[in-house]
Amino acid sequence: MNSDINLKHLEYFIKVAQLGSINKAAQALFISQPYLGKIINDLEYEAGCLLLNRSNHGVTLTPEGEEFERRAANVLAEVAQLWQRSAKGSGDFSHLSVSMTKFSHVMESFIEVIMNHRDQPEFTHRLYGGNPEDVIEDVLSGRATVGIIHFDSRRRREIEETLLTQGISYTRLAHMEPHLVVAKNHPLALKKEPSTCRSSPITGLSVTWGNATTSSTACSTRSFAGER
């Protein structure tokens, strides 16, 4: 199986089958329709057969799609039971599973926590990575006990609406401004004001100013510490 196919993709397929529409499923899952469409195409490629009949009125399952949906539901049910057993057996303070968007300071913090518990053989940990939508899904499904996301400030309202709709509260960790680092003798460093591709004589260089990013944390059980 292709490494890009994961359990969430099976969940996405089942949602499409339930709603009979890729567009409606994308809206329900808070992901883009093209992204979901690509996932379905990848699943069909990996399965080696057509799973959905497509028309202007929506989608229906092919016979192969019906079998795929049944097997996918069984897989997800088994995994859910596995996570439940793992959570019961690990205890509240002996297991940490984190889902995160790629950001260096989060990885450093995760490693620090692991090192602080290196003398505790019962302590187990898992780290997952993905886009903000993947992280939110990991928290909702119980795959991760903590989710950490960072996103452009222009997506703040969209992200907050998604969290609210899913019944998730979150704690804002930090507000960070992007910085451009250049050598002290770089042409941009010699200017007295911000430069863009219009004002800079350097071909192909574009500098964006003022677009901040926000880092937030989300926890499992849908009752998070912090504000909504």
C-alpha positions, 0 to 999 in steps of 0.5 A: 500500500502507498505510504500516503494512504492512512486510516483517515483516508479510509474514514474519508471514503466511508463519509463519501459513501454515506453522503453520496457526494464528494463535495458534501463529504468534503464540507463535513470533513472540513477539507477541500473538495480537490484534496478529497477527490485526490484521496479517493483517486489514490484509494482506487489506484491502490485498490486496482479498481473503480470504487465509486460511480460518478455522475452529476447527481453524486456518487454511488458505490460499485460492487468493489466499493461496497466490499471496500467500504465494509472492510474499511469499516472493520479495520477502523473498528479494530483500530478503535478498540486497539486505541481504547485498550492501549489507553486503559492499559497505559494510565494517565501519565505513562503514555503521550501521543502527540499529533503536530504540524511540522514546526521545529520548536514543537519537536524540540519540546517533544524530545525534551519531555521524552528525555525527562521520562527516559528513566521510566520504562513504563512511559511510552510515546508516539508522534504523528505529523500532518496538516492542521486538518489531520491533527484535528482528526487525530485528536477527535479520533483519540489517536492523539492525546495532544494536538499542536497546530500552527497556521497563518493568521488569515486562516484563524477564523476558519480554524476556530470555526472548525474547532468549535463545530467539532466541539473542541476548545484550544489554548493559544500558545504563541503569536509569531511574526515571520522574519527574513534572515539575510547576510549583513552585506545583502542588498536588502539589508542595506535598504532603509525600508522593507522591500518587495519584488516591485521595489527590489532590483533582485529578480524573483525575490518577494518579501511579505511583511506582516503575515503572522502565524499562530500556534495552538494546542488541542487535547483529546476528550473534547474538554480542553484546557483553555478558551474556545 
